[in-house]
Amino acid sequence: MTREELLEAVAEILRDIFDNEELPVTEETSSADVEDWDSLEQINILVAIQDRFGIQFSLDDVKGLENVGDTLDLIERKLG
């Protein structure tokens, strides 16, 4: 899967969770860019990503995530 395909898959997850089909998502997108993105939604996002890609994250994996690009890096490492 290319990075662009990963970005589109994560964008679909974010648009679904925030119920906003027009939500712009780039690698720089972070919780500061989306009004309803709080800690509970972060958990929902991570669970949805794990389910979508069949991977598991540890607390150490996710505690440094700052934006979508960081999340894509993590997915790529897990898919290895």
CORNORVEN-V376623 format. One record per residue. N is the residue number from 1. RES is the residue in one small letter. PHI is phi in radians with two decimals (NA if undefined). NEAR is the number of other ideal C-beta (glycine too) atoms within 8 Angstrom. Layout:
N&RES&PHI&NEAR / N&RES&PHI&NEAR
//
This chain:
1&m&NA&5 / 2&t&-1.34&5 / 3&r&-1.08&7 / 4&e&-1.08&6 / 5&e&-1.16&8 / 6&l&-1.09&12 / 7&l&-1.04&13 / 8&e&-1.14&8 / 9&a&-1.12&11 / 10&v&-1.18&14 / 11&a&-1.04&11 / 12&e&-1.06&8 / 13&i&-1.09&12 / 14&l&-1.09&14 / 15&r&-1.10&13 / 16&d&-1.20&8 / 17&i&-1.10&10 / 18&f&-1.62&11 / 19&d&0.85&5 / 20&n&-2.50&6 / 21&e&-1.15&4 / 22&e&-1.73&5 / 23&l&-1.07&10 / 24&p&-1.32&5 / 25&v&-2.26&10 / 26&t&-2.21&7 / 27&e&-1.14&8 / 28&e&-1.52&7 / 29&t&-1.05&11 / 30&s&-2.40&8 / 31&s&-1.07&7 / 32&a&-1.17&4 / 33&d&-1.57&6 / 34&v&-2.18&10 / 35&e&-0.91&3 / 36&d&-1.59&6 / 37&w&-1.43&9 / 38&d&-2.01&7 / 39&s&-1.13&5 / 40&l&-1.16&6 / 41&e&-1.14&11 / 42&q&-1.06&10 / 43&i&-1.10&8 / 44&n&-1.05&9 / 45&i&-1.10&11 / 46&l&-1.12&10 / 47&v&-1.12&8 / 48&a&-1.11&11 / 49&i&-1.15&14 / 50&q&-1.03&11 / 51&d&-1.12&7 / 52&r&-1.11&8 / 53&f&-1.82&10 / 54&g&1.14&5 / 55&i&-2.16&9 / 56&q&-2.22&5 / 57&f&-1.89&11 / 58&s&-1.71&6 / 59&l&-1.04&6 / 60&d&-1.08&5 / 61&d&-1.07&8 / 62&v&-1.74&10 / 63&k&-1.23&6 / 64&g&-1.78&5 / 65&l&-1.21&8 / 66&e&-1.99&5 / 67&n&-2.74&10 / 68&v&-1.08&15 / 69&g&-1.03&8 / 70&d&-1.08&10 / 71&t&-1.14&11 / 72&l&-1.10&13 / 73&d&-1.02&8 / 74&l&-1.12&12 / 75&i&-1.05&13 / 76&e&-1.04&10 / 77&r&-1.10&7 / 78&k&-1.21&11 / 79&l&-1.34&8 / 80&g&0.48&4
//
